[in-house]
């Protein structure tokens, strides 16, 4: 029985907290296949895992709790569900975070470590451990850092995020990403750190594991026709009088992060409202605490100054148990991204969630999942920044809802649920990890470090001298001298370009 130390984030989606972060969803995606037999649907809360665990894994889960998602400081918790499954929760703010996780590791003695999300992977990379490490980089943190730097007008935090990424990439034996573009970006980083070397030739370092989505405990009730009356009673309770019962609801779900194009979002909705008299925009979430407050503030300011401000309803961060009822009331959902590296390499949980609940999607293109919307007919995908086209798409779906009984909307919704069921279930997506855990091994370059690009030091000189000798032996004196002359001219040109002042 393999002993797996899984380090991730909470709250998990099985907790009823005031927000449900992407980090917790991703942790749950990696957790469930490890402690569940076959794909059985969980019908209770987290403690139901104990009776449905895989026989070949003994799992110790450590979640780094995100305090902003809880009503009170989460502190430390030791939860035991069975002999083969334990869960420790430690607040991100806990000064003993690193030492506590090291202690848990030393007591558990894992055969493998699986770390989910960048922060958890960073913590795992600092553990004193011989166990092989699978690090899940849930989004490319350097692209996220770039977007934050743009919003803040400062590059001060780039080195902080790079330091985290560097520690993970130098330690991890396997790395998973949320998209193919991020996977190749990470391969580039690995090359920079000298890990694409002779020892790792043919070794598969990186895997693309897109975000998964499944129906959680209680969410399936909204599809139960026998409970239809209670479902709509709950919907009315959540929405209150802010949205008429006969309104077309355009939904924005979750935070307004640095890669949201708030100007295009506002212009698109405003122009659509001008054409569609019974269109209402409903938003959950808001600013991202500690990361981005300006995007939401700017969007809210434009709304407050708009003639249609009464047709915008902001519900704020809502309880996890209320989320399904908000989706069931939505006629269509929006995702509007700006053109940036994060968009091209990242994921969008809001799109997955919309499709899960059968909500037609209107999204800008850029993220990998946005092209799946277009390919699988789960909604409409348009170019970034084209607010006129987005407004027209909203108006077209509004017209389908009003004049054609929502035939197109139903088609998009059915296609979305089908896509999630077939392509986004956890067992399907986690096959690479489960396969590796059958026989986890360190990467072939464990204990080997290759210096690349350094201009100083004896080690660098010896590496270059050794390389020059091998080039001489393989290519002969004539070709070697020609190459040496080229390099000499290049160095001379650089010196001349600096006004004769060499930095060597």
HELIX and SHEET records of a PDB file:
HELIX    1   1 UNK A   22  UNK A   35  1                                  14    
HELIX    2   2 UNK A   46  UNK A   52  5                                   7    
HELIX    3   3 UNK A   67  UNK A   69  5                                   3    
HELIX    4   4 UNK A   97  UNK A  108  1                                  12    
HELIX    5   5 UNK A  118  UNK A  125  1                                   8    
HELIX    6   6 UNK A  141  UNK A  152  1                                  12    
HELIX    7   7 UNK A  158  UNK A  171  1                                  14    
HELIX    8   8 UNK A  180  UNK A  192  1                                  13    
HELIX    9   9 UNK A  198  UNK A  200  5                                   3    
HELIX   10  10 UNK A  219  UNK A  223  5                                   5    
HELIX   11  11 UNK A  225  UNK A  227  5                                   3    
HELIX   12  12 UNK A  228  UNK A  239  1                                  12    
HELIX   13  13 UNK A  262  UNK A  275  1                                  14    
HELIX   14  14 UNK A  294  UNK A  304  1                                  11    
HELIX   15  15 UNK A  309  UNK A  311  5                                   3    
HELIX   16  16 UNK A  320  UNK A  322  5                                   3    
HELIX   17  17 UNK A  323  UNK A  329  1                                   7    
HELIX   18  18 UNK A  341  UNK A  345  1                                   5    
HELIX   19  19 UNK A  349  UNK A  356  1                                   8    
HELIX   20  20 UNK A  368  UNK A  376  1                                   9    
HELIX   21  21 UNK A  387  UNK A  403  1                                  17    
HELIX   22  22 UNK A  407  UNK A  423  1                                  17    
HELIX   23  23 UNK A  426  UNK A  429  1                                   4    
HELIX   24  24 UNK A  431  UNK A  437  1                                   7    
HELIX   25  25 UNK A  458  UNK A  497  1                                  40    
SHEET    1   A 8 UNK A  76  UNK A  82  0                                        
SHEET    2   A 8 UNK A  85  UNK A  91 -1                                        
SHEET    3   A 8 UNK A  57  UNK A  65  1                                        
SHEET    4   A 8 UNK A   2  UNK A  10  1                                        
SHEET    5   A 8 UNK A 112  UNK A 116  1                                        
SHEET    6   A 8 UNK A 132  UNK A 137  1                                        
SHEET    7   A 8 UNK A 174  UNK A 177  1                                        
SHEET    8   A 8 UNK A 206  UNK A 208  1                                        
SHEET    1   B 6 UNK A 312  UNK A 316  0                                        
SHEET    2   B 6 UNK A 279  UNK A 284  1                                        
SHEET    3   B 6 UNK A 248  UNK A 252  1                                        
SHEET    4   B 6 UNK A 332  UNK A 335  1                                        
SHEET    5   B 6 UNK A 360  UNK A 364  1                                        
SHEET    6   B 6 UNK A 379  UNK A 382  1                                        
END                                                                             
